[in-house]
Amino acid sequence: MKCGHCGKECPDDMSYCGYCGSLFEGPVVTPEPVNQRRCVGCGRIIHWDANACQYCGHDYRTRR
């Protein structure tokens, strides 16, 4: 686990950082880059920058 205060790696079973003494409130989670989304027309997963859904044809370039 990485300390959210100093960034040092610590064992997962620790309550406090052994380097800076900060209390662990939980693991620091870095979100993965988003590269997909759900189509508003059919709900299927499509690529995040698609101009049109390949399943239902919903066109994101026009307003409906």
Biopython code that builds the backbone (N, CA, C, O; Angstrom):
import numpy as np
from Bio.PDB.StructureBuilder import StructureBuilder

atoms = [
    (1, "MET", "N", (0.846, -1.164, 0.000)),
    (1, "MET", "CA", (0.000, 0.000, 0.000)),
    (1, "MET", "C", (0.896, 1.233, 0.000)),
    (1, "MET", "O", (1.973, 1.222, 0.596)),
    (2, "LYS", "N", (0.457, 2.280, -0.660)),
    (2, "LYS", "CA", (1.210, 3.518, -0.741)),
    (2, "LYS", "C", (0.606, 4.540, 0.211)),
    (2, "LYS", "O", (-0.613, 4.703, 0.252)),
    (3, "CYS", "N", (1.444, 5.225, 0.973)),
    (3, "CYS", "CA", (0.987, 6.257, 1.904)),
    (3, "CYS", "C", (0.449, 7.442, 1.109)),
    (3, "CYS", "O", (1.107, 7.916, 0.183)),
    (4, "GLY", "N", (-0.733, 7.919, 1.461)),
    (4, "GLY", "CA", (-1.332, 9.061, 0.778)),
    (4, "GLY", "C", (-0.667, 10.379, 1.131)),
    (4, "GLY", "O", (-0.872, 11.376, 0.438)),
    (5, "HIS", "N", (0.127, 10.406, 2.197)),
    (5, "HIS", "CA", (0.781, 11.644, 2.624)),
    (5, "HIS", "C", (2.187, 11.777, 2.045)),
    (5, "HIS", "O", (2.521, 12.806, 1.457)),
    (6, "CYS", "N", (3.018, 10.734, 2.211)),
    (6, "CYS", "CA", (4.417, 10.828, 1.753)),
    (6, "CYS", "C", (4.714, 10.011, 0.497)),
    (6, "CYS", "O", (5.749, 10.211, -0.139)),
    (7, "GLY", "N", (3.812, 9.086, 0.132)),
    (7, "GLY", "CA", (3.985, 8.306, -1.088)),
    (7, "GLY", "C", (4.847, 7.067, -0.957)),
    (7, "GLY", "O", (5.079, 6.377, -1.949)),
    (8, "LYS", "N", (5.333, 6.763, 0.246)),
    (8, "LYS", "CA", (6.185, 5.578, 0.452)),
    (8, "LYS", "C", (5.344, 4.308, 0.462)),
    (8, "LYS", "O", (4.184, 4.328, 0.873)),
    (9, "GLU", "N", (5.933, 3.205, 0.009)),
    (9, "GLU", "CA", (5.289, 1.893, 0.040)),
    (9, "GLU", "C", (5.357, 1.322, 1.451)),
    (9, "GLU", "O", (6.418, 1.332, 2.074)),
    (10, "CYS", "N", (4.233, 0.826, 1.958)),
    (10, "CYS", "CA", (4.149, 0.233, 3.292)),
    (10, "CYS", "C", (3.384, -1.083, 3.199)),
    (10, "CYS", "O", (2.581, -1.261, 2.283)),
    (11, "PRO", "N", (3.621, -2.017, 4.137)),
    (11, "PRO", "CA", (2.855, -3.259, 4.145)),
    (11, "PRO", "C", (1.357, -2.987, 4.317)),
    (11, "PRO", "O", (0.969, -2.022, 4.975)),
    (12, "ASP", "N", (0.524, -3.837, 3.726)),
    (12, "ASP", "CA", (-0.921, -3.641, 3.742)),
    (12, "ASP", "C", (-1.546, -3.707, 5.126)),
    (12, "ASP", "O", (-2.609, -3.126, 5.342)),
    (13, "ASP", "N", (-0.913, -4.402, 6.073)),
    (13, "ASP", "CA", (-1.536, -4.587, 7.387)),
    (13, "ASP", "C", (-1.196, -3.480, 8.392)),
    (13, "ASP", "O", (-1.539, -3.604, 9.567)),
    (14, "MET", "N", (-0.538, -2.413, 7.964)),
    (14, "MET", "CA", (-0.175, -1.317, 8.862)),
    (14, "MET", "C", (-1.328, -0.323, 9.004)),
    (14, "MET", "O", (-2.090, -0.116, 8.060)),
    (15, "SER", "N", (-1.456, 0.290, 10.183)),
    (15, "SER", "CA", (-2.450, 1.332, 10.416)),
    (15, "SER", "C", (-1.849, 2.721, 10.253)),
    (15, "SER", "O", (-2.554, 3.684, 9.951)),
    (16, "TYR", "N", (-0.519, 2.813, 10.461)),
    (16, "TYR", "CA", (0.190, 4.084, 10.338)),
    (16, "TYR", "C", (1.396, 3.893, 9.433)),
    (16, "TYR", "O", (1.975, 2.808, 9.378)),
    (17, "CYS", "N", (1.770, 4.947, 8.727)),
    (17, "CYS", "CA", (2.942, 4.909, 7.861)),
    (17, "CYS", "C", (4.199, 4.829, 8.721)),
    (17, "CYS", "O", (4.346, 5.595, 9.674)),
    (18, "GLY", "N", (5.092, 3.922, 8.398)),
    (18, "GLY", "CA", (6.338, 3.767, 9.126)),
    (18, "GLY", "C", (7.357, 4.852, 8.803)),
    (18, "GLY", "O", (8.388, 4.936, 9.472)),
    (19, "TYR", "N", (7.100, 5.683, 7.800)),
    (19, "TYR", "CA", (8.027, 6.736, 7.403)),
    (19, "TYR", "C", (7.619, 8.106, 7.941)),
    (19, "TYR", "O", (8.451, 8.832, 8.485)),
    (20, "CYS", "N", (6.335, 8.466, 7.790)),
    (20, "CYS", "CA", (5.897, 9.795, 8.216)),
    (20, "CYS", "C", (4.920, 9.765, 9.391)),
    (20, "CYS", "O", (4.624, 10.810, 9.969)),
    (21, "GLY", "N", (4.412, 8.573, 9.756)),
    (21, "GLY", "CA", (3.514, 8.449, 10.898)),
    (21, "GLY", "C", (2.058, 8.767, 10.606)),
    (21, "GLY", "O", (1.248, 8.795, 11.533)),
    (22, "SER", "N", (1.698, 9.006, 9.360)),
    (22, "SER", "CA", (0.310, 9.333, 9.016)),
    (22, "SER", "C", (-0.590, 8.116, 9.171)),
    (22, "SER", "O", (-0.178, 6.989, 8.895)),
    (23, "LEU", "N", (-1.820, 8.350, 9.615)),
    (23, "LEU", "CA", (-2.827, 7.305, 9.741)),
    (23, "LEU", "C", (-3.320, 6.931, 8.344)),
    (23, "LEU", "O", (-3.627, 7.804, 7.533)),
    (24, "PHE", "N", (-3.392, 5.624, 8.071)),
    (24, "PHE", "CA", (-3.939, 5.156, 6.799)),
    (24, "PHE", "C", (-5.453, 5.169, 6.884)),
    (24, "PHE", "O", (-6.038, 4.531, 7.760)),
    (25, "GLU", "N", (-6.079, 5.884, 5.987)),
    (25, "GLU", "CA", (-7.531, 5.924, 5.920)),
    (25, "GLU", "C", (-8.044, 4.966, 4.851)),
    (25, "GLU", "O", (-9.254, 4.801, 4.696)),
    (26, "GLY", "N", (-7.169, 4.358, 4.141)),
    (26, "GLY", "CA", (-7.509, 3.443, 3.059)),
    (26, "GLY", "C", (-6.465, 3.564, 1.971)),
    (26, "GLY", "O", (-5.681, 4.514, 1.971)),
    (27, "PRO", "N", (-6.438, 2.627, 1.048)),
    (27, "PRO", "CA", (-5.442, 2.674, -0.013)),
    (27, "PRO", "C", (-5.695, 3.835, -0.972)),
    (27, "PRO", "O", (-6.839, 4.222, -1.211)),
    (28, "VAL", "N", (-4.624, 4.376, -1.507)),
    (28, "VAL", "CA", (-4.729, 5.416, -2.517)),
    (28, "VAL", "C", (-5.006, 4.738, -3.851)),
    (28, "VAL", "O", (-4.229, 3.891, -4.292)),
    (29, "VAL", "N", (-6.094, 5.100, -4.485)),
    (29, "VAL", "CA", (-6.493, 4.474, -5.742)),
    (29, "VAL", "C", (-6.359, 5.498, -6.855)),
    (29, "VAL", "O", (-6.943, 6.580, -6.792)),
    (30, "THR", "N", (-5.596, 5.152, -7.861)),
    (30, "THR", "CA", (-5.454, 5.996, -9.038)),
    (30, "THR", "C", (-6.386, 5.444, -10.112)),
    (30, "THR", "O", (-6.214, 4.308, -10.554)),
    (31, "PRO", "N", (-7.372, 6.235, -10.537)),
    (31, "PRO", "CA", (-8.312, 5.721, -11.535)),
    (31, "PRO", "C", (-7.639, 5.459, -12.875)),
    (31, "PRO", "O", (-6.728, 6.178, -13.288)),
    (32, "GLU", "N", (-8.106, 4.422, -13.536)),
    (32, "GLU", "CA", (-7.612, 4.107, -14.875)),
    (32, "GLU", "C", (-8.196, 5.122, -15.851)),
    (32, "GLU", "O", (-9.293, 5.634, -15.626)),
    (33, "PRO", "N", (-7.485, 5.416, -16.919)),
    (33, "PRO", "CA", (-8.045, 6.332, -17.909)),
    (33, "PRO", "C", (-9.315, 5.740, -18.521)),
    (33, "PRO", "O", (-9.383, 4.548, -18.820)),
    (34, "VAL", "N", (-10.295, 6.584, -18.694)),
    (34, "VAL", "CA", (-11.574, 6.136, -19.253)),
    (34, "VAL", "C", (-11.435, 6.068, -20.773)),
    (34, "VAL", "O", (-11.065, 7.050, -21.415)),
    (35, "ASN", "N", (-11.735, 4.904, -21.337)),
    (35, "ASN", "CA", (-11.635, 4.776, -22.791)),
    (35, "ASN", "C", (-12.890, 4.150, -23.388)),
    (35, "ASN", "O", (-12.898, 3.735, -24.547)),
    (36, "GLN", "N", (-13.944, 4.086, -22.589)),
    (36, "GLN", "CA", (-15.212, 3.569, -23.110)),
    (36, "GLN", "C", (-16.373, 4.218, -22.358)),
    (36, "GLN", "O", (-16.193, 4.779, -21.277)),
    (37, "ARG", "N", (-17.548, 4.131, -22.938)),
    (37, "ARG", "CA", (-18.767, 4.678, -22.342)),
    (37, "ARG", "C", (-19.959, 3.878, -22.828)),
    (37, "ARG", "O", (-19.832, 3.049, -23.729)),
    (38, "ARG", "N", (-21.098, 4.122, -22.244)),
    (38, "ARG", "CA", (-22.321, 3.451, -22.683)),
    (38, "ARG", "C", (-23.068, 4.351, -23.651)),
    (38, "ARG", "O", (-23.183, 5.557, -23.435)),
    (39, "CYS", "N", (-23.569, 3.757, -24.708)),
    (39, "CYS", "CA", (-24.362, 4.490, -25.695)),
    (39, "CYS", "C", (-25.676, 4.934, -25.056)),
    (39, "CYS", "O", (-26.321, 4.160, -24.349)),
    (40, "VAL", "N", (-26.068, 6.175, -25.306)),
    (40, "VAL", "CA", (-27.332, 6.672, -24.760)),
    (40, "VAL", "C", (-28.530, 6.114, -25.530)),
    (40, "VAL", "O", (-29.660, 6.169, -25.046)),
    (41, "GLY", "N", (-28.286, 5.583, -26.716)),
    (41, "GLY", "CA", (-29.366, 5.017, -27.515)),
    (41, "GLY", "C", (-29.716, 3.585, -27.149)),
    (41, "GLY", "O", (-30.892, 3.250, -27.007)),
    (42, "CYS", "N", (-28.698, 2.730, -26.993)),
    (42, "CYS", "CA", (-28.963, 1.314, -26.749)),
    (42, "CYS", "C", (-28.346, 0.776, -25.460)),
    (42, "CYS", "O", (-28.687, -0.326, -25.030)),
    (43, "GLY", "N", (-27.432, 1.547, -24.829)),
    (43, "GLY", "CA", (-26.834, 1.118, -23.578)),
    (43, "GLY", "C", (-25.621, 0.212, -23.701)),
    (43, "GLY", "O", (-25.051, -0.192, -22.687)),
    (44, "ARG", "N", (-25.220, -0.113, -24.910)),
    (44, "ARG", "CA", (-24.048, -0.980, -25.085)),
    (44, "ARG", "C", (-22.770, -0.167, -24.941)),
    (44, "ARG", "O", (-22.782, 1.050, -25.121)),
    (45, "ILE", "N", (-21.675, -0.833, -24.617)),
    (45, "ILE", "CA", (-20.394, -0.163, -24.412)),
    (45, "ILE", "C", (-19.747, 0.133, -25.759)),
    (45, "ILE", "O", (-19.608, -0.743, -26.613)),
    (46, "ILE", "N", (-19.351, 1.410, -25.925)),
    (46, "ILE", "CA", (-18.683, 1.855, -27.151)),
    (46, "ILE", "C", (-17.418, 2.611, -26.754)),
    (46, "ILE", "O", (-17.233, 2.943, -25.583)),
    (47, "HIS", "N", (-16.551, 2.883, -27.723)),
    (47, "HIS", "CA", (-15.321, 3.623, -27.457)),
    (47, "HIS", "C", (-15.679, 5.057, -27.084)),
    (47, "HIS", "O", (-16.651, 5.608, -27.601)),
    (48, "TRP", "N", (-14.901, 5.666, -26.190)),
    (48, "TRP", "CA", (-15.232, 6.969, -25.636)),
    (48, "TRP", "C", (-15.281, 8.088, -26.665)),
    (48, "TRP", "O", (-16.004, 9.063, -26.461)),
    (49, "ASP", "N", (-14.549, 7.984, -27.748)),
    (49, "ASP", "CA", (-14.557, 9.071, -28.730)),
    (49, "ASP", "C", (-15.280, 8.698, -30.031)),
    (49, "ASP", "O", (-15.042, 9.312, -31.071)),
    (50, "ALA", "N", (-16.161, 7.694, -29.970)),
    (50, "ALA", "CA", (-16.916, 7.295, -31.163)),
    (50, "ALA", "C", (-17.890, 8.408, -31.559)),
    (50, "ALA", "O", (-18.514, 9.031, -30.700)),
    (51, "ASN", "N", (-18.013, 8.648, -32.855)),
    (51, "ASN", "CA", (-18.971, 9.632, -33.363)),
    (51, "ASN", "C", (-20.357, 9.043, -33.530)),
    (51, "ASN", "O", (-21.349, 9.771, -33.534)),
    (52, "ALA", "N", (-20.429, 7.723, -33.669)),
    (52, "ALA", "CA", (-21.705, 7.037, -33.811)),
    (52, "ALA", "C", (-21.592, 5.652, -33.187)),
    (52, "ALA", "O", (-20.525, 5.039, -33.211)),
    (53, "CYS", "N", (-22.696, 5.162, -32.629)),
    (53, "CYS", "CA", (-22.717, 3.826, -32.040)),
    (53, "CYS", "C", (-22.712, 2.787, -33.154)),
    (53, "CYS", "O", (-23.506, 2.876, -34.090)),
    (54, "GLN", "N", (-21.829, 1.815, -33.059)),
    (54, "GLN", "CA", (-21.743, 0.781, -34.093)),
    (54, "GLN", "C", (-22.858, -0.248, -33.976)),
    (54, "GLN", "O", (-23.014, -1.080, -34.869)),
    (55, "TYR", "N", (-23.649, -0.214, -32.880)),
    (55, "TYR", "CA", (-24.726, -1.180, -32.682)),
    (55, "TYR", "C", (-26.087, -0.626, -33.109)),
    (55, "TYR", "O", (-26.839, -1.300, -33.813)),
    (56, "CYS", "N", (-26.406, 0.608, -32.681)),
    (56, "CYS", "CA", (-27.740, 1.148, -32.988)),
    (56, "CYS", "C", (-27.695, 2.336, -33.943)),
    (56, "CYS", "O", (-28.734, 2.771, -34.440)),
    (57, "GLY", "N", (-26.483, 2.870, -34.207)),
    (57, "GLY", "CA", (-26.351, 3.977, -35.143)),
    (57, "GLY", "C", (-26.584, 5.350, -34.549)),
    (57, "GLY", "O", (-26.586, 6.336, -35.287)),
    (58, "HIS", "N", (-26.781, 5.454, -33.238)),
    (58, "HIS", "CA", (-26.981, 6.771, -32.623)),
    (58, "HIS", "C", (-25.806, 7.669, -32.990)),
    (58, "HIS", "O", (-24.649, 7.310, -32.777)),
    (59, "ASP", "N", (-26.114, 8.844, -33.546)),
    (59, "ASP", "CA", (-25.086, 9.759, -34.014)),
    (59, "ASP", "C", (-24.846, 10.838, -32.961)),
    (59, "ASP", "O", (-25.755, 11.606, -32.647)),
    (60, "TYR", "N", (-23.643, 10.902, -32.417)),
    (60, "TYR", "CA", (-23.297, 11.866, -31.381)),
    (60, "TYR", "C", (-22.928, 13.233, -31.956)),
    (60, "TYR", "O", (-22.743, 14.188, -31.202)),
    (61, "ARG", "N", (-22.818, 13.335, -33.270)),
    (61, "ARG", "CA", (-22.465, 14.603, -33.890)),
    (61, "ARG", "C", (-23.668, 15.517, -34.071)),
    (61, "ARG", "O", (-23.507, 16.709, -34.333)),
    (62, "THR", "N", (-24.872, 14.968, -33.934)),
    (62, "THR", "CA", (-26.084, 15.777, -34.090)),
    (62, "THR", "C", (-26.870, 15.798, -32.780)),
    (62, "THR", "O", (-26.811, 14.861, -31.985)),
    (63, "ARG", "N", (-27.600, 16.881, -32.580)),
    (63, "ARG", "CA", (-28.464, 16.973, -31.401)),
    (63, "ARG", "C", (-29.807, 16.347, -31.727)),
    (63, "ARG", "O", (-30.348, 16.543, -32.815)),
    (64, "ARG", "N", (-30.342, 15.591, -30.773)),
    (64, "ARG", "CA", (-31.666, 14.986, -30.990)),
    (64, "ARG", "C", (-32.628, 15.480, -29.959)),
    (64, "ARG", "O", (-33.795, 15.090, -29.966)),
]
sb = StructureBuilder()
sb.init_structure("model")
sb.init_model(0)
sb.init_chain("A")
sb.init_seg("    ")
for serial, (resi, resn, name, xyz) in enumerate(atoms, 1):
    if name == "N":
        sb.init_residue(resn, " ", resi, " ")
    sb.init_atom(name, np.array(xyz, "f"), 0.0, 1.0, " ", f" {name:<3s}", serial, name[0])
structure = sb.get_structure()
